């Protein structure tokens, strides 16, 4: 590649990078953190963090659907105040922490709804979506 095209490529690369860094920085301040006794959750980067206890979970809704990128599943907790959090948003992390989720929910009453799991669902963690923790 000639130096002329390298400079053009570098300019576009820097422009895209300058646009993406603020978006990535803002998005990094929203999300959840699961702890033994609590769930920390921030819906949007500009909102304050909320703390929930595991006892505040009223229902767990699971789903598995076939989309343009293949099968995808979700494990959504519904909290008393109407907040919903999909704990399976990052599949690898969800599978790794699932035993801790089961332990945290032990002895707590909540509804479990797996009707959103489509027949033929082909995800490696299907068992986690169809059986209550």
C-alpha positions as CSV (number, residue, x, y, z in Angstrom):
1,X,0.0,0.0,0.0
2,X,1.4,3.4,-1.0
3,X,2.1,6.0,1.7
4,X,-0.7,8.2,0.2
5,X,-3.3,5.5,0.9
6,X,-1.8,4.7,4.3
7,X,-2.4,8.3,5.3
8,X,-6.0,8.3,4.1
9,X,-6.6,5.0,5.9
10,X,-5.0,6.4,9.1
11,X,-7.2,9.5,9.0
12,X,-10.4,7.4,8.6
13,X,-9.2,5.0,11.3
14,X,-8.6,7.9,13.7
15,X,-12.0,9.5,12.9
16,X,-13.8,6.2,13.6
17,X,-11.8,5.7,16.8
18,X,-12.6,9.2,18.0
19,X,-16.3,8.5,17.5
20,X,-16.3,5.1,19.2
21,X,-14.3,5.9,22.3
22,X,-16.9,8.1,23.9
23,X,-19.7,5.6,23.1
24,X,-17.7,2.8,24.6
25,X,-16.8,4.8,27.6
26,X,-20.4,5.8,28.3
27,X,-21.7,2.3,27.7
28,X,-19.2,0.8,30.2
29,X,-20.9,2.6,33.1
30,X,-24.1,0.7,32.7
31,X,-24.7,-2.9,33.7
32,X,-24.9,-5.2,36.7
33,X,-22.7,-6.9,39.2
34,X,-23.8,-10.0,41.1
35,X,-22.7,-10.4,44.6
36,X,-23.5,-13.0,47.3
37,X,-26.2,-11.0,49.0
38,X,-27.0,-8.3,46.5
39,X,-27.3,-7.3,42.8
40,X,-25.9,-3.9,41.8
41,X,-27.6,-2.5,38.7
42,X,-27.2,0.6,36.7
43,X,-29.7,0.8,33.8
44,X,-28.2,3.8,32.0
45,X,-24.8,5.5,32.4
46,X,-26.4,8.7,33.7
47,X,-28.5,7.0,36.4
48,X,-27.4,6.1,39.9
49,X,-26.6,2.6,40.8
50,X,-29.4,0.6,42.6
51,X,-28.8,-2.2,45.0
52,X,-31.2,-5.2,45.1
53,X,-31.3,-8.2,47.4
54,X,-31.8,-11.6,45.8
55,X,-35.1,-11.8,47.7
56,X,-36.5,-9.0,45.5
57,X,-36.6,-11.3,42.5
58,X,-40.3,-12.1,41.8
59,X,-39.9,-14.1,38.6
60,X,-37.3,-15.5,36.3
61,X,-38.3,-15.6,32.6
62,X,-36.1,-17.5,30.2
63,X,-36.1,-17.6,26.4
64,X,-34.3,-19.0,23.5
65,X,-34.9,-17.8,20.0
66,X,-33.4,-18.3,16.6
67,X,-32.2,-15.0,15.1
68,X,-30.1,-14.0,12.1
69,X,-26.9,-14.8,14.1
70,X,-28.2,-18.2,15.3
71,X,-29.7,-19.3,18.6
72,X,-29.7,-16.9,21.6
73,X,-30.9,-17.4,25.1
74,X,-31.8,-15.1,28.0
75,X,-32.3,-15.5,31.7
76,X,-34.3,-12.4,32.8
77,X,-34.9,-11.6,36.4
78,X,-37.9,-9.5,37.3
79,X,-37.6,-7.4,40.4
80,X,-40.3,-6.0,42.7
81,X,-40.0,-2.5,41.4
82,X,-40.5,-3.6,37.8
83,X,-36.8,-3.6,36.8
84,X,-35.7,-6.5,34.5
85,X,-32.2,-7.7,34.0
86,X,-31.0,-10.3,31.5
87,X,-28.3,-12.1,33.4
88,X,-27.4,-14.2,30.3
89,X,-26.4,-11.1,28.2
90,X,-22.8,-12.3,28.3
91,X,-23.2,-16.1,27.8
92,X,-19.7,-17.2,28.9
93,X,-19.9,-15.2,32.1
94,X,-23.5,-16.4,32.8
95,X,-22.5,-20.0,32.5
96,X,-19.5,-19.5,34.8
97,X,-21.5,-17.7,37.6
98,X,-24.7,-19.8,37.3
99,X,-23.8,-22.0,40.3
100,X,-23.4,-18.8,42.4
101,X,-26.8,-17.6,41.1
102,X,-28.4,-20.9,42.2
103,X,-26.7,-20.6,45.7
104,X,-27.9,-17.0,46.1
105,X,-31.5,-17.9,45.2
106,X,-31.6,-20.9,47.5
107,X,-34.6,-20.7,49.8
108,X,-36.2,-17.7,48.1
109,X,-39.6,-17.9,46.5
110,X,-40.1,-16.7,42.9
111,X,-42.0,-17.8,39.8
112,X,-40.1,-19.5,36.9
113,X,-41.3,-19.2,33.3
114,X,-39.5,-21.0,30.5
115,X,-42.3,-20.8,27.9
116,X,-40.1,-18.4,25.9
117,X,-37.7,-21.3,25.1
118,X,-38.4,-22.3,21.5
119,X,-38.6,-26.0,20.5
120,X,-35.3,-27.0,19.0
121,X,-33.3,-24.4,20.9
122,X,-29.7,-25.2,20.3
123,X,-27.5,-23.4,22.9
124,X,-25.0,-25.3,25.1
125,X,-26.6,-23.9,28.3
126,X,-30.2,-25.1,27.4
127,X,-30.5,-27.0,30.7
128,X,-30.1,-23.7,32.6
129,X,-33.0,-22.2,30.7
130,X,-35.6,-24.9,31.2
131,X,-35.0,-25.9,34.8
132,X,-35.6,-23.6,37.7
133,X,-32.4,-22.8,39.6
